[in-house]
Amino acid sequence: MPRIELDVNPVDSITADAFGNPGERVFFLQATSRSLVYTLLVEKIQLQSLATGLEEFFSDLAQNYPDLPPQASAYKEDRMHIHGPVEPLFRIGDMGIAYDEASDRVILMAREILSGEQRPEDVSVLRFWCTRDQMSILGLWSAELTSRGRPLCPLCGQPMDPEGHLCPKKNGHSH
């Protein structure tokens, strides 16, 4: 697949979603801009990290820019699901967050995962230019979405299937 480098500016909407049963879910990040849809594959842990990172990011932003109005703190779930057809451009390898003061936009940079035959300069990159409200809502929704999976083992923190799991803290015995 040829390298893609795009600035999606402005973003009309941005969200995440998952399809499948807990333990087998596939996660997506999707943004729209001017009737174009950009869908990327993302790992659950990446969405969890994004939610945590956004919380810290907005805390820092409030300290550095005390005159900014607060961003949104609620969402409507029925507006948070992605729309088909779901044809991801690539799988995300890493993400970063930045703030552009001049436009009052939060930039979410998503870089393609590096495959064995690719050089780092050949991976695709999308930069989503979002409002603070859009990114705040994405963070809140990502935290909610990722919490809906399998429960975590209280001993080792790994996900448990309905049948339990082989817990390393119990020397591989089922928990």
Secondary structure, DSSP 8 states (H G I E B T S, - for coil): ----EEEE-S-SEEEEEEESSTTS-EEEEEEEETTEEEEEEE-HHHHHHHHHHHHHHHHHHHHH-TTS--------GGGSS--S----S-BEEEEEEEEETTTTEEEEEEEE---TT--GGGS-EEEEEE-HHHHHHHHHHHHHHHHTSS-B-TTT--B-BTTB-EEGGGTTEE-
